[in-house]
Amino acid sequence: MMFSRFFKRLNCYGKTMEIRFFKPFDEIAGTGAICLKILKPTLVRDLLKKVESEVPSFKPYVKREGDEMQNFFAILVKDGEILKLDDMVKDEDVVKILPPISGG
């Protein structure tokens, strides 16, 4: 993967997932990556809640209507595929959080 040369793999052991933050989210989070404990396969919407609780400064980038998560102002990618809120992720996955990209 072309981004792998920029990141040193974290030592996420056991039932954990590595979350990698790309600019500007690395500055917002204060780190380039974190490990999250994931005990079972989890919906992306639930993963975002875990990221929010671990990195409170990320919360403004998740759009909610009441208690329901509607969307997020970031793109989550696993194995080169863009994730949707109802997709499942599991421990040992590496999920990348990138800003949306637009062109002109």
C-alpha positions in Angstrom: 0.0 0.0 0.0 1.4 3.4 -0.9 0.5 5.0 2.5 2.2 2.3 4.5 5.7 3.8 4.1 4.4 6.9 6.1 3.2 4.9 9.0 4.9 2.7 11.4 2.6 -0.2 12.4 1.4 0.3 16.0 1.7 -2.6 18.4 -2.1 -3.3 18.6 -2.3 -6.8 20.1 -5.3 -9.0 20.9 -8.8 -7.8 20.1 -7.7 -4.4 18.8 -8.0 -2.3 15.7 -5.5 0.2 14.4 -7.1 3.6 13.4 -4.9 5.8 11.3 -5.6 9.5 11.0 -4.6 11.4 7.9 -4.3 15.2 7.7 -6.0 17.2 9.2 -7.3 14.5 11.5 -3.9 13.6 12.8 -3.5 17.2 14.1 -7.1 17.1 15.5 -6.5 13.8 17.2 -3.0 14.8 18.3 -1.6 11.6 16.9 -1.2 9.7 13.7 -2.8 6.5 14.9 -4.5 4.8 17.9 -5.4 1.3 18.9 -9.1 0.5 19.9 -10.3 -2.5 21.7 -12.8 -4.3 19.5 -14.2 -7.5 21.1 -16.5 -8.5 18.2 -17.3 -7.4 14.7 -18.7 -3.9 14.9 -20.7 -1.5 12.7 -18.8 1.5 11.4 -21.3 3.8 13.1 -20.4 2.1 16.5 -16.7 2.3 15.6 -17.1 6.1 15.1 -18.7 6.3 18.6 -15.6 4.6 20.0 -13.3 7.0 18.1 -15.3 9.9 19.5 -15.0 8.7 23.1 -11.2 8.0 22.7 -10.6 11.3 20.7 -13.2 13.8 21.8 -11.8 16.4 19.4 -13.0 14.2 16.5 -16.7 14.6 17.6 -17.5 17.7 15.4 -16.7 15.6 12.3 -19.6 13.2 12.9 -23.1 14.6 12.0 -25.9 13.6 14.2 -29.6 14.2 14.3 -30.7 13.8 17.9 -29.0 10.6 19.0 -28.8 9.1 15.5 -25.6 9.3 13.6 -26.5 10.5 10.1 -23.1 11.0 8.4 -19.5 11.9 9.0 -17.3 14.5 7.5 -14.5 12.1 6.9 -13.9 9.0 4.8 -13.1 5.7 6.5 -11.2 3.2 4.4 -10.3 -0.4 5.0 -8.4 -2.5 2.5 -8.8 0.2 -0.2 -12.6 0.3 0.1 -14.6 3.2 1.4 -16.7 2.2 4.4 -20.4 3.0 4.9 -22.0 3.5 8.4 -23.6 0.0 8.2 -20.5 -1.9 7.1 -18.8 -4.2 9.6 -15.2 -4.0 10.8 -13.4 -6.4 13.1 -10.4 -6.6 15.3 -7.0 -6.7 13.5 -8.5 -4.4 10.7 -6.6 -1.2 9.9 -9.1 1.6 9.3 -7.8 4.9 7.8 -9.6 8.2 8.4 -9.2 10.7 5.6 -10.8 14.0 4.7 -13.3 14.0 1.8 -11.6 15.0 -1.4 -13.3 17.2 -4.1 -12.2 18.4 -7.4 -13.0 21.2 -9.7 
